Structures are given as C-alpha cells and as structure tokens.
Amino acid sequence: MAVCAIIITFFLYIKQIKERNFPMSDTDLSLLFICVVIALILGARIFYAVIYSTNDIFRKQPWLIFWPFRNGKFVGLPGLSYHGGALFLVLSVFVFAKVKRFSFRELIDMYSAAVPLGYTFGRIGNFINGELYGRVTAAPLGMIFPKAAKFPSSELWVQEIAEKSGIEITGEMVNLPRHPSQLYEALFEGIVLWAIIWFFRNRKPFKGFLFGLYFLGYGLFRFIIEYFREPDANLGYRFANLTTGQIFCLIMVIFGTIWLIIASRLPDRKPL
C-alpha cells in the first residue's frame, strides 16, 4: 500500500507538471521526489519514536529507529507518524525550492493536490492489517478486529453492546465491534479531500492556496474522525480529553488558516 501511495502521488504530480507546462526538468522532478520520499520516512519514524512510542528502546538505542530487523527477523519499520512525515515533507520541498530556485508555493501546491489520494492507500493498508481500528460501537458499520482488545463479559455495558450487535457471549472475554475508522480516514482525508483540492488545482486564486487548503481540510477531517478512532493505548487522552492526533490537527487547522491569510497577501502571488 505504501508503494501504491508513492506511485500514485508521483503520477499525479507529473500530470500537474505537464498540464501547466511547469519549467522543471525530468532530472529535477526525480530528484525532488526522491528527497520527499526520504524525508517522509525520516519524519514519520522520528516523530513516532519521540512522541508516540513509550518504549525506552529508541531512547537508549536510537539507531534502531531505522533498523528493520528485530531478533534476527525482518519486521520493516512498524510505527509511522503522519504528522511527522508531513512536516519533513514540507521542509524538504522548502529546501529543494531554495537550492534549485523554484517557487516553494508552486511546488508545495502541486504536492498538496497529489498526496491525499495516495494517503488513501495507507489507510487501506491499516485496515488490512487490522490496526488503528476505531472505538467500540453497536452501529451497523461496526466490525470485529481480531487484534483489538477484548472486554470482560461480566460488564453490563459489554453485554448491552453484544446484545445490540447480535454477538453471543460464550466466554469470560469478548471482542466487540468497532468503527472501521481506517476506512473513514481513507474516504474523507483521502478521496474527499483530494477531490476538493484537485478541483481547485487550476482554479486557485494565489500561490500557496492548495497548501493552506490541504492543512485546513486534513486537520478538520482528522480531528472529527479521531472521535471514532480508538486512542493509542500507551498515550490515551491528553489535554481536555483530546488525543495526541487531535492536538496536532488543531495545530494544522490554525497553521492552514494563518498560511491562507499570509499567502493571499504575499508579493508575486499570481499562480503560474
């Protein structure tokens, strides 16, 4: 799914380069994309290790953050933070634009129109893995995730949810249905957000508009969907019963709003 996300983002970026006759060579295009992918992985892993992981192993042995083997077995890079990846992606595009003397606002706008659809496949991968599932529900959309935590069948609320869901309790612990929050995110943070930004890609009023729209839209969608998603077991809730993801999403909304105001007033704001 990660490979699918990268390929789709790459082709959507190329499409925008061609349809706008953007002055970027194939060499620069490839170099920028390689830098972005590397930065994305670095940021996602570092943020996960620093903010989301409560295991001291990364603090004691930081080189393990990017070591894909555990106990002689290949395990890949389990644990990626979206917000860390997004931050490092923006930084890599900014540095590339400065070094190669491209317009940062133009480059980041095209990425903002390409990334969401690729992001959809990442969440589908989470769904296939049965990870990052939602909160317990008796709604028709509820699904059983094998890896989800089970609850004592002696609890009254557990019995009520099981009865509403048509689940027969046969043991001391029961696995209850949960919201498929990964699919909610794939739909709204991926397909819907991409459709909105893609519509404005050639209609944007000023450079940087799509970038601000992406941060604002993603932050709002993710903040709402977090209410259906099970909080990280090792972190739980933070300030004012908000999850860590919701706090970062609020920052994204604030940044996106401020960016739109500033970008609309910057000189040389007319899109190419």
C-alpha positions in Angstrom: 0.0 0.0 0.0 2.9 2.4 0.7 4.3 1.7 -2.7 0.9 2.3 -4.3 0.7 5.6 -2.4 4.1 6.7 -3.7 3.4 5.7 -7.3 0.0 7.4 -7.4 1.4 10.6 -5.8 4.3 10.6 -8.3 2.0 10.3 -11.4 -0.4 12.9 -10.1 2.5 15.3 -9.6 3.8 14.6 -13.1 0.3 15.3 -14.5 0.3 18.7 -12.9 3.8 19.5 -14.2 2.7 18.6 -17.8 -0.7 20.3 -17.8 0.7 23.5 -16.5 3.9 23.4 -18.6 5.8 23.9 -15.4 9.5 24.7 -16.0 11.0 21.6 -14.3 13.3 19.1 -15.9 12.8 15.3 -15.5 16.1 15.2 -13.5 14.9 17.9 -11.0 11.5 16.2 -10.8 13.0 12.8 -10.0 15.5 14.4 -7.5 12.7 16.3 -5.7 10.5 13.1 -5.4 13.4 11.1 -4.0 14.1 13.8 -1.5 10.5 13.9 -0.5 10.2 10.1 0.0 13.3 10.0 2.1 12.2 13.0 4.2 8.7 11.5 4.6 10.1 8.2 6.0 12.6 10.1 8.3 10.0 12.4 9.7 7.3 9.7 10.2 9.8 7.4 12.1 11.4 10.1 14.2 8.0 11.5 15.3 6.8 8.1 16.1 9.8 7.2 18.2 9.8 10.6 20.0 6.1 11.2 20.5 4.1 8.0 20.1 6.4 5.3 21.4 6.6 4.8 25.1 9.3 2.1 24.8 12.7 3.3 26.1 14.5 1.2 23.4 14.6 4.1 20.9 15.9 6.5 23.6 18.6 4.0 24.6 19.4 2.8 21.1 18.3 5.5 18.7 19.8 3.7 15.7 17.1 1.1 16.0 14.6 3.7 14.8 15.6 2.9 11.2 16.8 -0.7 11.7 14.2 -3.1 10.1 15.3 -6.2 12.0 14.3 -7.5 15.4 15.8 -10.6 17.0 17.2 -11.7 13.6 13.8 -11.3 11.8 12.8 -8.7 9.2 10.0 -6.5 10.7 10.2 -3.4 8.5 9.5 -0.1 10.1 6.4 -0.6 12.3 5.1 2.7 13.6 4.9 5.8 11.4 3.5 9.2 12.4 1.6 11.1 9.7 2.2 14.5 11.2 6.0 13.9 11.4 6.0 12.8 7.8 4.0 15.8 6.7 6.4 18.2 8.5 9.5 16.7 7.0 7.9 16.6 3.5 7.2 20.4 3.7 10.8 21.1 4.9 12.3 19.0 2.1 10.3 20.8 -0.5 11.3 24.2 1.0 15.0 23.4 1.0 14.8 22.0 -2.6 13.0 25.1 -3.8 15.6 27.4 -2.2 18.5 25.4 -3.6 17.1 25.0 -7.1 15.4 28.4 -7.1 11.9 27.2 -7.7 8.8 28.8 -6.2 8.2 26.9 -2.9 4.5 27.8 -3.0 4.1 26.4 -6.5 5.9 23.1 -5.7 4.1 22.6 -2.4 0.7 23.3 -4.0 1.2 20.5 -6.5 2.2 18.1 -3.8 -0.9 19.2 -1.8 -3.0 18.2 -4.8 -1.2 14.8 -5.2 -0.7 13.5 -1.7 -4.3 12.9 -0.4 -5.2 10.2 -3.0 -2.0 8.3 -2.2 -2.7 8.7 1.5 -5.9 6.7 0.9 -3.9 3.5 0.3 -2.0 3.9 3.5 -5.2 3.8 5.5 -6.4 0.8 3.4 -3.2 -0.9 4.5 -4.0 -0.1 8.1 -7.5 -1.7 7.6 -6.0 -4.8 6.0 -3.6 -5.2 8.9 -6.4 -4.8 11.4 -4.6 -1.9 13.1 -5.5 1.7 14.2 -9.1 0.5 14.5 -12.0 2.6 15.9 -13.9 2.7 19.1 -16.5 0.2 20.3 -19.9 0.6 18.6 -23.2 -1.2 18.1 -23.8 0.7 14.8 -24.3 -1.4 11.6 -20.9 -0.3 10.3 -19.2 -1.9 13.3 -16.6 -4.6 12.5 -14.7 -7.2 14.6 -10.9 -6.6 14.5 -9.1 -9.8 15.7 -6.2 -7.8 17.2 -8.5 -5.5 19.2 -8.5 -5.7 23.0 -11.3 -7.8 24.5 -13.6 -6.9 27.3 -14.9 -8.8 30.4 -18.3 -10.3 29.5 -19.4 -9.6 33.1 -19.5 -5.9 32.4 -23.1 -4.6 31.9 -22.2 -2.2 29.1 -20.3 -5.0 27.3 -23.4 -7.2 27.5 -25.6 -4.4 26.1 -23.3 -3.8 23.1 -23.1 -7.5 22.4 -26.8 -7.9 22.5 -27.4 -4.9 20.2 -24.8 -6.3 17.8 -26.2 -9.8 17.8 -23.0 -11.3 19.4 -23.3 -14.4 21.5 -21.1 -14.3 24.6 -19.5 -17.6 25.2 -16.5 -16.9 27.4 -15.2 -14.5 30.1 -13.8 -12.1 27.5 -15.5 -10.8 24.3 -14.3 -8.9 21.3 -16.8 -6.2 20.4 -17.5 -4.5 17.1 -15.6 -1.2 16.4 -15.8 1.6 13.9 -13.7 0.9 10.8 -12.0 4.3 11.3 -9.3 3.5 8.9 -11.9 3.5 6.1 -13.4 6.7 7.4 -10.0 8.3 7.1 -9.3 6.8 3.7 -12.6 8.2 2.4 -12.5 11.7 3.9 -8.8 12.5 4.5 -8.0 10.8 1.2 -10.6 10.7 -1.5 -12.9 13.6 -0.5 -10.0 15.9 0.4 -8.2 15.0 -2.8 -11.3 15.7 -4.9 -11.7 19.1 -3.4 -8.1 20.1 -3.8 -7.9 18.6 -7.3 -10.9 20.7 -8.4 -9.1 23.9 -7.3 -5.6 22.9 -8.7 -6.1 25.1 -11.8 -8.5 27.5 -10.2 -6.5 28.6 -7.2 -6.6 32.4 -6.5 -3.0 32.6 -5.4 0.2 30.6 -4.9 0.1 28.5 -1.8 -3.7 28.3 -1.7 -3.8 24.5 -2.1 -1.2 24.1 0.6 -3.2 26.0 3.1 -6.4 24.2 1.9 -4.8 20.9 2.5 -3.6 21.6 6.0 -7.0 23.1 6.9 -9.0 20.3 5.3 -6.9 17.4 6.6 -6.9 18.9 10.1 -10.7 19.3 10.2 -11.4 15.8 8.8 -8.9 14.1 11.0 -10.0 15.9 14.2 -13.6 14.8 13.7 -12.7 11.2 12.8 -10.5 10.9 15.8 -13.7 10.7 17.9 -14.4 7.4 16.1 -10.9 6.1 16.4 -9.5 4.2 19.4 -6.9 6.4 21.2 -3.4 5.0 21.4 -3.3 2.6 24.3 0.0 3.8 25.6 -0.9 7.5 25.3 -4.7 7.8 25.8 -6.1 11.3 26.1 -4.1 14.4 26.5 -5.3 18.0 27.2 -9.1 18.4 27.6 -9.8 14.8 26.6 -8.2 15.3 23.2 -6.0 12.7 21.7 -2.4 13.4 20.5 -3.6 13.3 16.9 -6.4 15.8 17.6 -3.9 18.3 19.2 -1.7 18.1 16.1 -4.8 18.5 13.9 -5.7 21.7 15.7 -2.2 23.0 15.0 -2.7 22.1 11.4 -6.0 24.0 11.2 -4.5 27.0 12.8 -1.4 26.9 10.6 -3.5 26.4 7.5 -5.8 29.4 8.3 -2.8 31.7 9.0 -1.0 30.5 5.9 -4.0 31.3 3.7 -4.2 34.8 5.1 -0.5 35.4 4.7 -0.1 33.8 1.2 -3.0 35.8 -0.2 -1.1 39.0 0.7 2.4 38.0 -0.4 4.0 39.6 -3.4 4.2 37.6 -6.6 1.1 35.7 -5.6 -0.4 35.1 -9.0 -0.1 31.4 -10.0 1.9 30.4 -13.0 
